[in-house]
């Protein structure tokens, strides 16, 4: 029964952003990095890969950005949640 439910579970494909859309995300990340000390609250929509099958789902998280780690390509929130920059499709603040 569990196997049947797993096969029937729907996952989303990861959206590939256009260069223009990526530029918008990168601009927002630069603004966030420049304003880290201001404790800007953000709402980030990002892709979470499914561990069992192809695809995944999109989640929205709200929080305050603690650090932008360009080396590891991560957005790190104050609650220690880490989001891969390549998984982000929208940032609102």
Secondary structure, 3 states (H helix, E strand, C coil): CHHHHHHHCCCECCCCCCHHHHHHHHHHHHHHHHCHHHCCEEEEEEEEECCCCCCEEEEEEEEEEEEEECCCCEEEECCCCEEEHHHEEEEEC
